[in-house]
Amino acid sequence: MAFTVDYDAAKQGFSLIEPGDYECVIMEVVPVTAKSGTQGFKFTIKVRDDVAQESSGWEFEQTMWTRKDTGQLPNGMLNAMAKAIGLPNGKQYGSALELFGDMVFKPFLGEIIIDEQEYGVDKKIWRSNRIVKWHETKYPNLNMLKPGYTTVDNNDVPF
C-alpha cells in the first residue's frame, strides 16, 4: 500500500460516530476479562461501507459483560441481537462463542449513541460509541468483502 506523509491531514485522538441509526456488521468477537475478573466479549463493529451513509467504513468496539449477580450474559440483549441479525428462532448453541460466531459478518441496523462513563479518582470522562438497540437491516444483501478475501474474476485466473 502506498502512503504519502501529509502533515496537514494529521489528527490526534479519534472521532466518534454521531448518534443515529446505521447499517452495521460485527467484524470480530473476542473474549475479554476485566481487572476485576469479570468475563465478557469485545465486539468490533463496522458501519457498512456498501451502503451510502454517514461514517461509512468506521469501526468501534463495544464490550458485553457478564452480570455480576449471575455470571451470565444479558439474555434479553443476546436475543435482540440474534433476532436483528436473523438467526433462526429456536436454534441452540453450545457456547456464547458459538453464538457470536454465527453473528459475525451478518448485517443489522444499529441505533448508535455516544456513551459517557466516569473513571478514576478525578472522575475523568470517557466517551465512546455504543449500540443501544438492534434492528433488522434494511439492506440484507451484504456486498462488503470479508477480511482476507479478494474479489477474483475469470480474467484473474490462468485457466
Disulfide bonds with the S-S distance in Angstrom:
none
